[in-house]
Amino acid sequence: MTASLVLGPMLRYVDETSATLWMETSAACTVELRAGGKTWTAATFGVHGHHYALVEAEDLPPGTSVEYTVGIAGERVWPEPASPFPAPTIRTLHPEGRLRLAFGSCRTSVPHDTLGNATHGVDALRAFALHQAHNDDDGARPDLVAFLGDQVYADSTSNEMQDFIRSRRSLDDPPGEELKDYEEYAQLYKLAWSDDANRWLLSTLPSAMMFDDHDIRDDWNASLSWREKMDGTTWWQGRIVAGLASYWVYQHLGNLSPAGRGGDILWQKVRAHQGPDELDFTADLEAFAVRADAEPTSYRWSYCRDVGDVRLITVDSRAARVLDPGRRSLLDDAELAWLNEHFQGGVRHLIVATSLPFLLPRGLHHIESWDEALAEGAWGKRGSRIGEALRQALDLEHWGAFQRSFKAVADLATEVADGKRGPAPETVTFLSGDVHFSYIAEVERSSGSRIIQAVCSPIRNPLPRALRFATVVMSYGVAGPVGALVARSVKVPKPPFSWKSIRGPWFDNNLAVLEDTDDGLSLRWATGVTDGDPHSPRLKEVATYTAAPRGSGSRG
């Protein structure tokens, strides 16, 4: 029987002359990518009975758009016959192009917004996909979409996912409705990426990804206490190994450039395989995942790329943490050294993509810094227990809860903005998600580059209305000065700079688009509305803002 497509194709890394296409197939095979009169092929590799291919197209002409097809054994498998969507294309970057980047985080994989599923709202990604399909202006399409965490929810599963788990094991056995192994992760990714409109979009729009906690489990690596609690379960080791292994296959591998993959020891083993039979990569991948969890410095999930006159640094803020008391850090020494190397000026915009907002609303930042000091013993053992309980109950584990890392990165951002690391860019911009509300914040500076935080969260997983009010109370208004007083009560040093929220919050399901323009860095957020048809949402603008170069003003 001829193999078929199970998932994908997904267009991943694309630059001026190369493109990477990822897919999962139903059986071992060789897949063929045809575009512009050329053909590239790749054999599948196997993991736990699943089959994956990564096709690398090379020597493409810069700044062009070309339709492509995918075949298996001489038969076309993509695009599907009678597809209602435009032909999938590969669009290479133009050497003098300006970056247009879509971004967001936190997307649940559940059926579309019917009355029985109204709590999840309209999928902003699907609304965006349908907008792109119906307005197929190649010049207005983003160059890239960055998914900044919680692409899948391994700990909060849908009815469909629970039905699959129930077909394999009892939900009464640990970890219950949560994911247990690689097979369940494979099903979760299938549910997340099989929607027809989103599948088309991801076959024609390059994507970059970074995990956050729910890709593994809520509060992943929040603290040493959290980690010890997980290590004490019967299922955590299997979960973290399956989570990291599947992340490498489904998300991380496509993040890398051809040169980056060439230096990846795992990918080298895949490429080196010779012979008629498919490579069974299961043992190598699981051994890697065990080591990556036990020794975080053994592998780097962060990556960096330059697109035109913009540098995009995507930072792992989960796996690279140091949790030992007295040494707590969001980034270990090796990760910070890598970030220091890439955190340079000489570009129009320096963009740092990190799943967790670097600049939280001031009130929430101070509360997190206070809680970290409390949990570390500022008020004794009883206070430490209270601080740890609050940390896990309220998710107080962002950059503000890791003061050493916050100060180190704040210093890097300031040095770049002041022109001490090469010519100062127009902006140093942090892109983030996680918090389930969107906003813009800016560091208060009178000279040098603007330092901006832009958050887009969720794509599809809105906060309940009662929690929205609590979030505003904790984050804004009097929470700022009150939080500062609380932080000083446990001798937390003042932040190295001040910042304020300049737009938001917005609680819609959103996808944001950032664009490098002559007027400055343009940002806009859009949500999906149904007009009575949950399967055909349209895109509705929520907010726009342009961060103009300093001295020329800003427009909202």
KAUR-V749682 format. One record per backbone hydrogen bond with DSSP energy under -0.5 kcal/mol. NH is the residue of the N-H (numbers start at 1). CO is the residue of the C=O. E is the energy in kcal/mol with one decimal. If there is no record, write none. Layout:
NH & CO & E
NH & CO & E
This chain:
6 & 24 & -2.9
7 & 24 & -1.7
9 & 22 & -0.6
10 & 22 & -3.0
11 & 202 & -2.8
12 & 10 & -0.6
12 & 20 & -3.0
13 & 254 & -0.7
15 & 18 & -2.2
19 & 57 & -2.0
20 & 13 & -1.8
21 & 55 & -2.6
22 & 10 & -2.8
23 & 53 & -2.0
24 & 7 & -2.4
25 & 51 & -2.4
26 & 4 & -2.4
31 & 42 & -2.6
32 & 71 & -2.8
33 & 40 & -3.3
34 & 32 & -0.5
34 & 69 & -2.6
35 & 38 & -2.1
36 & 67 & -0.7
38 & 35 & -1.9
40 & 33 & -2.5
42 & 31 & -1.7
44 & 29 & -2.4
45 & 52 & -2.4
46 & 279 & -3.6
47 & 50 & -2.2
50 & 47 & -2.2
51 & 25 & -0.8
52 & 45 & -2.4
53 & 23 & -2.5
55 & 21 & -2.9
57 & 19 & -2.9
57 & 55 & -0.7
60 & 17 & -3.0
63 & 93 & -1.6
64 & 61 & -0.8
66 & 90 & -2.3
68 & 88 & -1.8
69 & 34 & -2.0
70 & 78 & -2.8
71 & 32 & -2.6
72 & 75 & -2.6
73 & 30 & -0.8
75 & 72 & -1.9
77 & 70 & -3.1
78 & 70 & -1.6
83 & 80 & -1.4
90 & 66 & -2.8
91 & 89 & -0.5
92 & 64 & -2.2
92 & 90 & -0.6
93 & 15 & -1.4
97 & 94 & -2.1
101 & 514 & -3.2
102 & 144 & -2.6
103 & 512 & -2.6
104 & 146 & -1.6
105 & 456 & -0.7
106 & 149 & -2.5
107 & 150 & -2.1
108 & 460 & -2.8
110 & 108 & -0.8
114 & 112 & -1.8
117 & 114 & -2.0
118 & 115 & -0.8
120 & 117 & -1.3
121 & 118 & -0.6
124 & 122 & -0.8
124 & 459 & -1.8
127 & 123 & -2.1
128 & 124 & -2.2
129 & 125 & -2.6
130 & 126 & -2.7
131 & 127 & -2.0
132 & 128 & -2.5
133 & 129 & -2.3
134 & 130 & -2.4
135 & 131 & -1.4
136 & 133 & -0.5
137 & 135 & -3.4
138 & 136 & -0.9
140 & 137 & -1.8
141 & 137 & -0.7
141 & 138 & -0.7
143 & 100 & -2.9
144 & 100 & -1.0
145 & 206 & -2.0
146 & 102 & -3.1
147 & 145 & -0.6
147 & 208 & -2.9
148 & 104 & -2.8
148 & 146 & -0.7
154 & 152 & -0.7
154 & 214 & -2.8
162 & 158 & -2.5
163 & 159 & -2.1
164 & 160 & -1.6
165 & 161 & -2.5
166 & 162 & -2.8
167 & 163 & -1.3
168 & 165 & -1.7
169 & 165 & -2.3
173 & 170 & -1.3
176 & 173 & -2.9
178 & 175 & -1.9
179 & 154 & -2.4
185 & 181 & -1.7
186 & 182 & -2.7
187 & 183 & -1.7
188 & 184 & -2.1
189 & 185 & -2.6
190 & 186 & -1.8
191 & 187 & -2.3
192 & 188 & -2.0
193 & 189 & -1.9
194 & 190 & -0.6
199 & 195 & -2.9
200 & 196 & -2.0
201 & 197 & -2.5
202 & 198 & -2.7
203 & 199 & -0.8
203 & 200 & -0.9
204 & 200 & -0.6
204 & 201 & -1.4
205 & 201 & -1.9
206 & 204 & -0.5
207 & 11 & -0.8
208 & 145 & -2.4
210 & 147 & -1.5
215 & 212 & -0.8
216 & 213 & -2.1
217 & 213 & -2.9
220 & 217 & -1.7
222 & 219 & -2.3
224 & 323 & -0.6
227 & 223 & -2.1
228 & 224 & -2.7
229 & 225 & -2.1
230 & 226 & -2.1
231 & 227 & -2.7
232 & 228 & -1.1
233 & 230 & -2.0
239 & 235 & -1.9
240 & 236 & -2.9
241 & 237 & -1.9
242 & 238 & -2.1
243 & 239 & -2.9
244 & 240 & -2.4
245 & 241 & -2.3
246 & 242 & -2.5
247 & 243 & -1.9
248 & 244 & -2.2
249 & 245 & -1.7
250 & 246 & -3.2
251 & 247 & -2.2
252 & 247 & -2.9
253 & 248 & -2.2
255 & 252 & -1.7
256 & 252 & -0.7
256 & 253 & -0.8
261 & 257 & -3.0
262 & 258 & -2.0
263 & 259 & -1.2
264 & 261 & -1.5
265 & 263 & -0.6
268 & 264 & -2.3
269 & 265 & -1.2
270 & 266 & -1.6
271 & 267 & -2.8
272 & 268 & -1.9
273 & 269 & -0.6
273 & 270 & -0.9
279 & 44 & -0.6
281 & 46 & -3.3
281 & 279 & -0.9
285 & 281 & -2.4
286 & 282 & -2.5
287 & 283 & -2.3
288 & 284 & -2.1
289 & 285 & -2.3
290 & 286 & -2.4
291 & 287 & -1.9
292 & 288 & -2.9
293 & 289 & -1.8
294 & 290 & -2.2
295 & 291 & -3.4
298 & 295 & -2.7
299 & 296 & -1.3
301 & 299 & -0.5
303 & 314 & -1.9
305 & 312 & -2.3
307 & 310 & -2.9
308 & 306 & -0.5
310 & 307 & -1.5
311 & 349 & -2.1
312 & 305 & -3.1
313 & 311 & -0.6
313 & 351 & -2.9
314 & 303 & -3.1
314 & 312 & -0.6
315 & 313 & -0.6
315 & 353 & -3.0
317 & 315 & -0.7
321 & 318 & -0.9
322 & 329 & -2.9
323 & 321 & -0.5
327 & 324 & -2.3
329 & 322 & -2.4
332 & 320 & -1.2
336 & 332 & -2.7
337 & 333 & -2.3
338 & 334 & -2.1
339 & 335 & -2.5
340 & 336 & -2.7
341 & 337 & -1.8
342 & 338 & -1.5
343 & 339 & -1.8
344 & 342 & -2.0
345 & 421 & -3.4
346 & 423 & -3.2
348 & 309 & -2.5
349 & 309 & -1.2
350 & 427 & -2.3
351 & 311 & -3.2
351 & 349 & -0.6
352 & 429 & -2.9
353 & 313 & -3.1
353 & 351 & -0.6
354 & 352 & -0.7
354 & 431 & -2.6
355 & 315 & -0.6
357 & 433 & -0.5
360 & 358 & -0.8
363 & 475 & -1.4
364 & 361 & -0.5
365 & 361 & -2.4
366 & 362 & -2.5
367 & 363 & -2.0
368 & 364 & -2.3
369 & 365 & -2.3
370 & 366 & -2.6
371 & 367 & -2.6
372 & 368 & -2.3
373 & 369 & -1.9
374 & 370 & -2.5
375 & 371 & -3.0
376 & 372 & -1.7
377 & 374 & -1.7
378 & 373 & -2.4
380 & 377 & -1.7
383 & 379 & -0.8
384 & 380 & -2.2
385 & 381 & -2.1
386 & 382 & -2.2
387 & 383 & -2.9
388 & 384 & -2.4
389 & 385 & -2.2
390 & 386 & -2.5
391 & 387 & -2.4
392 & 388 & -2.0
393 & 389 & -2.2
394 & 390 & -2.7
396 & 391 & -1.8
397 & 395 & -1.6
399 & 357 & -0.6
401 & 398 & -1.5
402 & 399 & -1.8
406 & 402 & -2.4
407 & 403 & -2.5
408 & 404 & -1.9
409 & 405 & -2.5
410 & 406 & -2.5
411 & 407 & -2.4
412 & 408 & -1.7
413 & 409 & -2.7
414 & 410 & -2.3
415 & 411 & -2.5
416 & 412 & -2.3
417 & 413 & -2.5
418 & 414 & -2.0
419 & 416 & -1.6
420 & 415 & -2.8
421 & 415 & -0.6
421 & 422 & -0.7
422 & 419 & -0.5
426 & 348 & -2.8
427 & 348 & -0.9
428 & 450 & -2.9
429 & 350 & -2.8
429 & 427 & -0.5
430 & 452 & -3.2
431 & 352 & -2.5
431 & 429 & -0.5
432 & 454 & -2.0
433 & 355 & -2.2
435 & 433 & -1.9
438 & 506 & -3.0
439 & 455 & -0.9
440 & 503 & -2.3
441 & 453 & -2.4
442 & 500 & -2.6
443 & 451 & -2.6
444 & 498 & -2.7
445 & 443 & -0.9
449 & 417 & -2.3
450 & 426 & -2.0
452 & 428 & -2.4
452 & 450 & -0.6
453 & 441 & -2.9
454 & 430 & -3.2
455 & 439 & -2.6
456 & 432 & -2.3
458 & 105 & -0.7
459 & 105 & -1.8
459 & 106 & -1.3
460 & 106 & -2.6
463 & 436 & -0.6
467 & 464 & -0.6
468 & 464 & -1.5
469 & 465 & -1.5
470 & 466 & -1.5
471 & 467 & -2.4
472 & 468 & -2.1
473 & 469 & -2.3
474 & 470 & -2.4
475 & 471 & -1.5
476 & 472 & -2.6
479 & 476 & -1.8
480 & 477 & -1.5
482 & 478 & -2.3
483 & 479 & -2.5
484 & 480 & -2.1
485 & 481 & -1.9
486 & 482 & -2.3
487 & 483 & -2.6
488 & 484 & -2.2
489 & 485 & -1.4
490 & 486 & -0.6
490 & 487 & -1.2
491 & 488 & -1.8
492 & 487 & -2.2
500 & 442 & -2.2
502 & 440 & -2.6
503 & 440 & -1.6
505 & 438 & -0.7
506 & 438 & -2.1
510 & 458 & -3.3
510 & 508 & -0.6
511 & 526 & -2.1
512 & 103 & -2.5
513 & 524 & -2.5
514 & 101 & -3.7
515 & 522 & -2.6
516 & 99 & -2.6
517 & 515 & -0.8
517 & 520 & -2.2
520 & 517 & -0.9
521 & 547 & -2.2
522 & 515 & -3.0
522 & 520 & -0.8
523 & 545 & -3.3
524 & 513 & -1.6
525 & 543 & -2.7
526 & 511 & -1.8
527 & 540 & -2.9
529 & 538 & -2.5
533 & 530 & -1.8
534 & 532 & -0.6
536 & 533 & -1.6
538 & 529 & -3.0
540 & 527 & -3.2
542 & 525 & -3.2
543 & 525 & -1.4
544 & 556 & -0.5
545 & 523 & -2.7
546 & 555 & -3.2
547 & 521 & -2.9
547 & 545 & -0.5
548 & 546 & -1.2
552 & 549 & -2.3
555 & 546 & -1.5
